[in-house]
Amino acid sequence: MKTFRSIAVALCAIALAGCEKNAVQDITGTVPGARIRFFNFGLNAPGVNFYANDAKVTGALSSTGIESVTGTVYGSVGTNGLYSAVNPGAYTLTGRISAAVDKDLVVSTATSTLADGKYYSYFQSGLYDATTKKADAFVVEDPFIDSFDYSVAYVRFVNAIYNSSPMTLYIKAISPSTDAERAVGGLVAYKSAGVFTAVPPGTYDLSTRVAGSSTSAIT
């Protein structure tokens, strides 16, 4: 889960005079220490590219070699779910329309301070307003476990449903076993995330419930 995609840009000034003809350029550099990935869960929201301040962090390449106008569409995650490396610091994070019409119009905005060595996820969320062309957004930290046990999977519930009550995630294994249903973490309100919980690999039924209810809100 700590796999990430980073883009390192090296700027070099080459002095033509006094250089050895076959000298090897050193273009190594330090990879920025904060990590972030971006989800478009804004209901009815258009495809967007995501920005950290004024730097574009996600984009989609077309078969022609020109950036696709599709961007990250609803229900998708940018950069194939991998993290992007950025310098630690305070950011205004935005989702901006990727299509030719209203190109780069800001749809969602959230501010966050990204710390060195930590991982984060940005969620474009809520109900997209076609009149104002705005959606909601929030950022959560992804506090991964320091010592991974690669024999298990890690699951948590992030609530990106704008009109929901706080809910708890429940899982029930259907393969390879038929264990009893159990809760994964506690109640999670909108714009919040539960803790990562270790579960055995397998196939599961997933559901969420509001407090005090035995009826699933989502399955």
Secondary structure, DSSP 8 states (H G I E B T S, - for coil): ---EE----------STT--TT----------SEEEEEEE--BT---EEEEETTEE----B-TTSSB-S--B-TTEEGGGG-EEEE-SEEEEEEEEE-SSTTTT-EEEEEEEEE-TT-EEEEEEEEEEETTTTEEEEEEEE----SS--TTSEEE--EE--TT---EEEEEEEEES-----EEEEEEE-TTEE---EEE-SSEEEEEEEETT--S-SB-
